[in-house]
Amino acid sequence: MHYLKIIFSALVACLVLSTAALSQSTGSKGVFTIHNNTKNNIVTGFYTNDGKGWSENWLSEQLKPKETADAKFSAQTGSCEQKLQIG
């Protein structure tokens, strides 16, 4: 059962991130949009890791199917490399 949750989380992450990667607002001046591009899943958390550990949850509210949330990185310069985790 635990493996099914991991697989499910990975699937949701792929669906959300694949849509976000195609979004017009992704990355512009550090601003990006998180999309819940699913029919039946609620996104409860969005986390980033720059190699120093996982962030706090970026979401203040859950994202129901087809909802979006805007977020912004605060770094002033340079490109960034982040691992993402969606729950």
N, C-alpha and C positions, 0 to 999 in steps of 0.2 A: 504494500500500500504506500509506503514511504517513497519508493521509486516512482510510482505513478504521480505523486505530488510534484516530484522534481521534474519529471517529463512534462507535466502539465504546465508548470511554471516556466520552463524553457520554451514551450510552444507559445504561451501568452507573450513572453518577452520577444520572441521572434516576430510575432504578429504586430506588436506595438512598435517595435523598433524598425521593422521594414517600412511601415507607413511613415514613421517619423523621419526616416532617412530620405524619403521622397518629398517631404514637405518643403514648401517655399520658405518657411520661417526657420528651418533647421540651421543653426549655426550662425545666423546673421547677427554680428556684434555680440556673440555669446548667447543669443536668445534661441531657444528651440521649443518645439511643441511636442508634447507627449500625447499620443493618440491611443485610445482603447479601441482598436479596430476588430473587436470580436462581437459575437452575437449574444453570448450568455455569460461572460466573465466580468468580474468587477476587479479593477486594479486597486489594490490597497496600499501599495508602496512602490516607490521609485528611488533607487539608491545608486550612488556613484562611488567609484574607487579609483583614485589616482596613483595607487601603489602604496599609500600610507594608511589604508584601512577604509572601511565602508562609512559613507556619510550617514547622517540622519535622514529620515524619510523626507523627500522633497515635496510630497503631496500633503496639503492641509486637509483635503477631502478625498474620498474615494472617487474613482472614475468609473462610471457605469458604461455599458457598451455604447459606442459611438461618441462618447464625450472626449474632450481634450483639455489639456492644461498647459499653460505657458510656463517656462522656467528660464533662468538666466544664470550663466556662469559669471563669477565676479572677477576673474583674472583680467587684468588690464592689457596684457600683451602676450604674444606668442600663441602657438597652437597648443592644444591640450590633448592628452590621450587618457581616456577614461574607460573603465569597465563599467557596465551597467547591469543592474539586477532589478527585475520587476516581480512583484508578488501579487 
